[in-house]
């Protein structure tokens, strides 16, 4: 597999992602360092690319950033899995993922 030969390469992954080529973007998800993703990058992947949503949610669960962030009643948590599902639900009928997620790569 190409990703095994290249190994983790965050900068290359970001460049591949920006090509908007689906094959390049799928390779990018195997090369990226999830801990180096900003919340905005994580949201964009999970919200706008349904085929990558499960992976984005799994990364959000694994990292746990904002998991325990206090949120006022009626507001949406910035925790990636909650935020991504909320934003997707506003776009119309889509499949939402809830609960714990299987991590799809051992690179986390």
C-alpha positions as CSV (number, residue, x, y, z in Angstrom):
1,X,0.0,0.0,0.0
2,X,1.2,3.4,-0.9
3,X,0.5,5.0,2.5
4,X,2.8,2.4,4.2
5,X,5.6,3.3,1.9
6,X,5.2,7.1,2.4
7,X,4.3,6.8,6.2
8,X,2.9,9.7,8.1
9,X,3.6,13.0,6.4
10,X,1.3,15.8,7.6
11,X,2.5,18.4,5.1
12,X,2.1,16.1,2.1
13,X,-1.4,15.1,3.4
14,X,-2.5,18.7,3.5
15,X,-1.2,19.3,0.0
16,X,-3.0,16.2,-1.3
17,X,-6.2,17.3,0.4
18,X,-6.1,20.7,-1.3
19,X,-6.1,19.0,-4.8
20,X,-9.8,18.2,-4.3
21,X,-9.1,14.9,-6.0
22,X,-11.0,12.2,-4.1
23,X,-8.2,9.6,-4.5
24,X,-5.6,12.1,-3.3
25,X,-7.9,13.1,-0.4
26,X,-8.3,9.4,0.7
27,X,-4.6,9.0,0.7
28,X,-4.3,12.2,2.7
29,X,-6.4,10.7,5.4
30,X,-3.9,7.9,5.8
31,X,-0.9,10.2,5.9
32,X,-2.2,13.0,8.1
33,X,-1.3,13.5,11.8
34,X,-4.7,13.9,13.4
35,X,-3.2,15.7,16.4
36,X,-2.0,18.4,14.1
37,X,-5.4,19.1,12.6
38,X,-7.1,22.3,13.7
39,X,-10.8,22.1,14.8
40,X,-11.8,23.9,11.6
41,X,-10.0,21.4,9.4
42,X,-11.6,18.5,11.3
43,X,-15.0,20.0,11.0
44,X,-14.6,20.6,7.2
45,X,-13.6,17.0,6.6
46,X,-16.5,15.6,8.7
47,X,-19.2,18.0,7.5
48,X,-18.5,18.3,3.8
49,X,-17.2,14.9,2.9
50,X,-19.7,12.2,3.9
51,X,-17.4,9.4,2.8
52,X,-14.8,10.6,5.4
53,X,-17.3,11.5,8.2
54,X,-16.9,8.2,10.2
55,X,-13.1,8.7,10.2
56,X,-13.4,12.4,11.2
57,X,-15.7,11.4,14.1
58,X,-13.3,8.6,15.1
59,X,-10.4,11.1,15.2
60,X,-12.5,13.5,17.2
61,X,-13.4,10.8,19.7
62,X,-9.8,9.6,20.0
63,X,-8.4,13.2,20.5
64,X,-11.2,14.2,22.9
65,X,-10.6,17.9,22.3
66,X,-13.5,19.9,24.0
67,X,-15.1,16.7,25.2
68,X,-15.7,18.2,28.7
69,X,-16.2,21.8,27.5
70,X,-19.0,23.5,29.4
71,X,-21.9,24.4,27.2
72,X,-24.9,26.6,28.0
73,X,-28.3,25.0,27.6
74,X,-29.5,25.3,24.0
75,X,-26.0,25.6,22.6
76,X,-24.0,23.0,20.7
77,X,-20.8,21.6,22.1
78,X,-17.6,22.3,20.1
79,X,-16.6,18.6,20.7
80,X,-16.0,17.5,17.1
81,X,-18.4,14.5,17.0
82,X,-21.2,16.5,18.4
83,X,-20.5,19.6,16.3
84,X,-20.1,17.6,13.1
85,X,-23.3,15.7,13.6
86,X,-25.1,19.0,14.5
87,X,-23.8,20.8,11.3
88,X,-24.7,17.8,9.1
89,X,-28.2,17.6,10.6
90,X,-28.7,21.3,9.5
91,X,-27.9,20.3,5.9
92,X,-30.8,18.0,5.6
93,X,-31.4,14.2,5.9
94,X,-28.0,12.4,6.3
95,X,-26.7,9.5,8.2
96,X,-25.4,10.7,11.6
97,X,-23.0,8.7,13.7
98,X,-23.3,8.5,17.5
99,X,-21.4,7.0,20.4
100,X,-18.0,5.5,20.3
101,X,-16.4,4.9,17.0
102,X,-13.9,2.3,15.6
103,X,-10.6,3.9,14.8
104,X,-9.9,3.1,11.2
105,X,-6.2,3.3,11.2
106,X,-3.4,2.4,13.7
107,X,-1.7,5.7,13.0
108,X,-3.6,7.5,15.8
